[in-house]
Amino acid sequence: MNTTATFPGTVVAVSGYNSDVNLSCGTGAPPTCTVSPGSLTPTSTGAPFNITVSSAVAQTYSFNLSAVGTDPAAIAHSIPLSFTATLNTAFDFSISATPSSIAIAQGKTALFSATVNPNTGAFPNDVSFACSGLPAKSSCSFNPAGGVPSGSGSSVVTISLVTTAPSSSAAVLLTFPLLATVLVPLTGRGRRKLLRLLLVSIAFASLACGGGLQGNGGGGGGGGSSGTTPGNYIVTITGTCGTVAHSTAVTLTVTQ
């Protein structure tokens, strides 16, 4: 921060005064106080000059501009001036996230908190958020969903990193040969022969299906998704307010 201001002025000749006049900043002037030109000859219409002042400290400076003539009497005059240096209020903000790392199992959700803090006391625009570096089959969301509204001061948003659990599909297949039977009364011997035929048919059907019942990881008929791949991921969280954007990183560890 280095506030600068310029005071324009003129030196006017009175009663035909034509000696050079030296100009300078008096006691109490800001750290930088330059008169240009520092010496001039006044005219009846006014000889122009400028005083340039600046300070890196926010405060008010009260001082005099001194004008001393080079005439034999060294005629001197002064005028009071005041300069107030203010803070440079260029907008910026900071962002941080806690915790810095979280480990979760596949299918679980990791919760982080992101804090945004404006250097001017309030955000001039809405603050939006985004995630990058997420593993495949995962997503992130924010609460509040719309981010931080303009006019807010230091604020906290919750970030949910959602992972996907493995999924499996099981196929059950049991077939029977088509048996043509005649609805006729069966003797005890006939019933035993029919039962043996059914048992043999079931056995053959079971062999044909590779065991009849298959699950995830079985030999045939099964399938599914592996979910979010286990590992360590650096996820970047970015907050944007107008044209100003800042990011912070967290570590997401996905386990089986």
Residue pairs with C-beta under 8 A, 6 or more apart in sequence:
1 56
1 58
1 87
1 88
2 54
2 55
2 56
2 88
3 54
3 55
3 56
3 58
3 85
3 86
3 88
4 32
4 52
4 53
4 54
5 52
5 53
5 54
5 83
6 50
6 51
6 52
6 53
7 50
7 51
7 53
7 65
7 81
8 48
8 49
8 50
9 48
9 49
9 50
9 51
9 65
9 79
10 46
10 47
10 48
10 49
11 21
11 23
11 40
11 42
11 46
11 47
11 49
11 67
12 42
12 43
12 44
12 45
12 46
12 47
13 41
13 42
13 43
13 44
17 42
17 69
17 71
17 75
18 41
18 42
19 41
19 69
19 70
19 71
20 39
20 40
20 41
20 69
20 70
21 39
21 40
21 41
21 42
21 67
21 68
21 69
21 70
22 38
22 39
22 67
22 68
22 69
22 70
23 35
23 37
23 38
23 39
23 40
23 49
23 65
23 66
23 67
24 35
24 38
24 65
24 66
24 68
25 33
25 34
25 35
25 51
25 53
25 63
25 64
25 65
25 66
26 63
26 64
26 65
26 66
26 78
27 63
27 64
28 61
28 62
28 63
28 64
29 53
29 61
29 63
30 53
30 54
30 55
30 61
30 63
30 83
30 85
31 54
31 55
31 56
31 57
32 52
32 53
32 54
32 55
33 51
33 52
33 53
33 63
34 51
34 52
34 53
35 49
35 50
35 51
35 65
36 49
36 50
36 51
36 52
37 49
40 47
40 49
41 47
51 65
51 81
53 61
53 83
54 85
55 61
55 83
55 85
56 85
57 85
58 85
58 86
58 87
59 84
59 85
60 82
60 83
60 84
60 85
61 82
61 83
61 84
61 85
62 80
62 81
62 82
63 80
63 81
63 82
63 83
64 78
64 79
64 80
64 81
65 78
65 79
65 81
66 76
66 77
66 78
67 76
67 77
67 78
68 74
68 75
68 76
69 75
69 76
89 120
91 118
91 119
91 120
91 124
91 241
91 242
91 244
92 118
92 119
92 120
92 244
93 116
93 117
93 118
93 119
93 123
93 127
93 239
93 241
93 244
93 246
94 116
94 117
94 119
94 246
95 114
95 115
95 116
95 117
95 237
95 239
95 246
95 247
95 248
96 114
96 115
96 248
97 112
97 113
97 114
97 115
97 159
97 237
97 248
97 249
97 250
98 112
98 113
98 115
99 112
99 250
100 250
100 251
101 250
101 251
101 252
101 253
102 110
102 111
102 112
102 161
102 250
102 251
102 252
102 253
103 253
103 254
103 255
104 110
104 163
104 252
104 253
104 254
104 255
105 254
105 255
105 256
106 163
106 164
106 165
106 166
106 227
106 228
106 230
106 254
106 255
106 256
107 163
107 164
107 165
107 166
107 227
107 228
108 163
109 160
109 161
109 162
109 163
110 160
110 161
110 163
110 252
111 158
111 159
111 160
111 161
112 158
112 159
112 161
112 237
112 250
113 156
113 157
113 158
113 159
114 129
114 156
114 157
114 158
114 159
114 237
114 239
114 248
115 154
115 155
115 156
116 123
116 127
116 148
116 154
116 155
116 157
116 239
116 241
117 153
117 154
118 153
118 154
118 241
121 153
122 150
122 151
122 152
122 153
123 148
123 149
123 150
123 151
123 152
123 153
123 155
123 241
124 150
124 241
124 242
125 150
125 241
125 242
126 146
126 147
126 148
126 149
126 150
126 241
127 147
127 148
127 152
127 155
127 239
127 240
127 241
128 147
128 239
128 240
129 142
129 147
129 157
129 159
129 237
129 238
129 239
129 240
130 237
130 238
130 240
131 140
131 159
131 161
131 235
131 236
131 237
131 238
132 235
132 236
132 238
133 233
133 234
133 235
133 236
133 249
134 140
134 161
134 233
134 235
134 252
135 163
135 228
135 229
135 231
135 233
135 252
135 254
136 228
136 229
137 163
137 164
137 225
137 227
137 228
137 229
138 161
138 162
138 163
138 164
138 228
138 254
139 161
139 162
140 159
140 160
140 161
140 162
140 235
141 159
141 160
141 162
142 157
142 158
142 159
142 160
143 157
143 158
143 160
144 157
147 157
147 239
148 155
148 157
148 239
159 237
161 235
161 252
163 227
163 228
163 254
164 225
164 227
164 228
165 227
165 228
166 224
166 225
166 226
166 227
167 224
167 225
167 227
168 215
168 216
168 217
168 222
168 223
168 224
169 216
169 222
169 223
169 224
170 213
170 214
170 215
170 216
170 218
170 221
170 222
171 214
171 221
171 222
172 212
172 213
172 214
173 209
173 212
173 213
173 214
173 221
174 205
174 206
174 209
174 212
174 213
175 205
175 208
175 209
176 201
176 202
176 205
177 201
177 204
177 205
179 197
179 198
179 201
181 194
186 194
205 212
206 212
209 221
210 218
210 219
210 220
210 221
211 218
211 219
214 220
214 221
214 222
215 222
216 222
216 223
216 224
228 254
229 254
230 254
230 255
230 256
231 253
231 254
232 251
232 252
232 253
233 251
233 252
233 253
233 254
234 249
234 250
234 251
234 252
235 249
235 250
235 251
235 252
236 247
236 248
236 249
237 247
237 248
237 249
237 250
238 245
238 246
238 247
239 245
239 246
239 247
